[in-house]
Amino acid sequence: MSILLIVLVILAAVVVAFIAGAIAVLLVLSRRRAFQPPAAAGTPRQIKAIEPGEAPLASTAVWRGKELDVVADAAGAVRLFEVPVDGLEQCMLTWRLRISTSQLASAAYAEMWCRIAGDGEFFSRALNQKLSGDNEAVSVELPFYLKKGQRPDLLKLNMVFEGPGAVRLQDMEVLATPLADW
């Protein structure tokens, strides 16, 4: 009988320790804040307008009038443009564009890579702005936040497809908005 009592006491101690650990984890997670974008400290300025006729990197992206038709034969990223930048820090970079789709079976979204010399490449994806089906000129803004001292030298603008499909892009531009300290 005494062995059974010892086993029950040990089991109860394990359960109590597990519950206490779970409560501690929940308290830590509940105190975590979601990312809060820093406040703007000025007005946006255009650093690059992508005009019809500018040669895209991918051969599957072709200008038709004022729209860039982008086709993907399979899931993956289609590299569109590289934009050299200089003299930017502590700002929000924004790739602004309009996307149209027609019977797009799988979702597609914009993606921007930011290369910071000495630190590497970092990305921002418009996962909350995925498009599929039929859409006409949906405005998309893809932000990337730079802290003081983070100085990019190149932006890479892509469309990511979750399966084969095509989109039409127009009114593409990259903006920089100064930010307050954060």
C-alpha positions in Angstrom: 0.0 0.0 0.0 2.8 2.4 0.8 4.4 2.0 -2.7 1.0 2.9 -4.3 0.8 6.0 -2.1 4.3 7.0 -3.1 3.5 6.6 -6.8 0.4 8.6 -6.4 2.2 11.4 -4.6 4.9 11.5 -7.4 2.3 11.5 -10.1 0.4 14.4 -8.4 3.6 16.4 -8.1 4.3 15.8 -11.8 0.8 17.0 -12.8 1.1 20.1 -10.6 4.5 20.9 -12.0 3.1 20.5 -15.6 0.1 22.7 -14.9 2.3 25.4 -13.2 4.6 25.4 -16.3 1.7 25.7 -18.7 0.3 28.6 -16.7 3.7 30.3 -16.8 4.0 29.9 -20.6 0.5 31.3 -21.1 1.3 34.3 -18.9 4.4 35.1 -20.9 2.7 34.7 -24.2 -0.3 36.8 -23.2 2.1 39.7 -22.3 3.8 39.6 -25.7 2.6 42.4 -28.0 2.0 42.1 -31.7 4.2 44.2 -33.9 3.2 47.9 -33.8 4.5 49.8 -36.8 6.4 52.9 -35.8 4.8 56.4 -36.4 5.6 58.2 -39.6 7.8 61.3 -39.2 7.2 62.8 -42.6 5.4 62.3 -45.9 6.1 59.5 -48.4 8.4 60.3 -51.3 8.6 58.2 -54.4 12.0 56.7 -54.9 11.2 54.6 -58.0 8.3 54.5 -60.5 8.3 51.3 -62.6 7.1 52.5 -66.0 5.9 50.4 -68.9 8.8 49.4 -71.1 11.2 48.8 -68.2 12.6 45.4 -68.8 11.5 42.8 -66.1 14.0 40.2 -65.1 11.7 37.2 -65.8 11.0 36.3 -69.4 7.5 35.3 -68.4 6.7 39.0 -67.5 5.7 41.1 -70.6 4.4 44.6 -70.9 1.0 45.0 -72.7 0.3 48.7 -72.8 0.3 50.0 -69.2 0.0 46.5 -67.6 2.7 44.0 -66.9 1.4 40.4 -67.6 3.2 38.0 -65.3 2.8 34.2 -65.9 3.9 31.3 -63.7 4.0 27.8 -65.0 4.3 26.4 -61.5 4.4 27.5 -57.9 7.2 29.8 -56.9 8.5 33.3 -57.2 8.7 35.3 -60.4 11.5 37.8 -60.2 10.3 41.1 -61.7 12.6 44.1 -60.9 15.7 45.0 -58.9 15.7 48.6 -57.6 19.1 50.0 -56.4 18.6 52.3 -53.4 21.0 54.6 -51.5 20.9 56.9 -48.5 17.8 55.4 -46.8 17.5 54.4 -43.2 14.9 54.7 -40.4 12.1 54.7 -42.9 9.2 52.5 -44.2 9.8 51.3 -47.8 6.6 50.6 -49.6 6.0 48.7 -52.8 2.7 50.0 -54.1 0.9 48.4 -57.0 -2.4 47.3 -58.4 -3.0 43.7 -59.3 -5.7 42.2 -61.6 -6.5 38.5 -61.9 -8.8 36.4 -64.0 -9.8 32.9 -63.0 -6.6 32.6 -60.9 -7.0 29.1 -59.4 -4.1 29.4 -56.9 -3.3 32.4 -54.8 -0.6 35.0 -55.7 0.9 37.8 -53.7 3.6 40.4 -53.8 7.0 39.9 -52.2 9.9 42.4 -51.6 13.4 41.5 -50.6 15.6 44.2 -49.0 19.4 43.7 -49.1 21.3 45.4 -46.3 25.0 45.4 -46.9 26.8 43.4 -44.2 23.5 42.0 -42.7 22.0 40.0 -45.6 18.6 39.9 -47.3 15.3 40.2 -45.6 11.8 39.9 -47.0 8.3 41.3 -46.7 5.4 39.3 -48.1 1.8 40.5 -48.7 0.4 37.3 -47.2 -2.6 39.2 -45.9 -3.3 40.4 -49.4 -3.3 37.2 -51.4 -5.4 37.2 -54.5 -7.1 34.4 -56.4 -10.2 34.1 -58.7 -11.3 37.3 -60.4 -10.0 40.7 -59.2 -9.8 44.0 -61.0 -7.0 46.5 -60.1 -6.8 45.6 -56.4 -4.5 48.1 -54.6 -1.7 46.4 -52.7 0.9 48.0 -50.4 3.8 46.0 -49.1 5.8 47.7 -46.3 9.3 47.1 -45.1 10.5 48.9 -41.9 14.1 50.0 -41.5 15.6 51.0 -38.2 18.3 53.6 -37.8 21.6 52.3 -39.2 19.9 49.8 -41.5 20.9 51.0 -45.0 19.7 48.9 -47.9 21.4 49.0 -51.3 19.0 46.8 -53.3 15.3 45.9 -53.4 14.0 42.9 -55.2 10.4 42.9 -56.3 8.7 39.6 -57.0 5.3 38.0 -57.5 4.8 34.7 -55.7 2.4 32.1 -57.1 1.1 29.2 -55.1 0.4 27.3 -58.4 0.4 28.0 -62.1 -1.4 31.2 -63.1 -1.1 34.8 -64.4 -1.6 38.3 -63.0 -1.6 41.8 -64.5 0.3 44.5 -62.6 0.0 48.3 -63.0 0.9 51.6 -61.3 4.0 50.1 -59.6 6.1 52.4 -57.4 8.4 52.3 -54.4 8.0 54.9 -51.7 10.1 55.8 -48.6 8.4 57.3 -45.6 10.6 58.7 -42.7 9.9 57.1 -39.3 10.1 58.3 -35.7 12.6 56.6 -33.5 11.7 53.0 -32.6 
